Amino acid sequence: MRVITRKIKEAFEQGKSLKIGNTETDGNRVWLFGNLIIQRQEDTGKVWATLAGWNTPTTRERVNGIAGLGVYQKDFSPMLAGQEIDPGAWFVCC
C-alpha cells in the first residue's frame, strides 16, 4: 500500500479530514483528482466505492487500499470477484 493511501485510509477510518497531493478525505468521503471514489453512508455506516469511470492503477490502488474492494484489471477491463464491472458503478464494501 502506498504511503498516501495508508495515511488517507487512517484519516477516513478516524473520520478526520486530510489532503495529500491528489487525494483528499473529509472523513466520510474520499476524492482522487476531484472525483468521488469512496463514501460512507451516514445512516448505515456502509462504505461504497467506485472507480468513477477511471480504470487506472492509481484509482484501483486507492479503492482497494482504503475500502478493501479487490478491483483488478484483466484484458484492459476492470474486474471484481471474477466478473467484469462498469468502472462508473458503485459497489458496497463493508
ZIDAMO-V277245 format. One line per field, one symbol per residue. ss: DSSP state (A for helix, B for strand, O for the rest). A space follows every 10 residues. Layout:
ss->???
This chain:
ss->OOAAAAAAAA AAAAOOOBBB OOBBBOOOBB BBOOBBBBBB OOOOOOBBBO OOOOOOAAAA AAAAAAAOOO OBBBOOBBBB OOBBOOOOOO BBOO
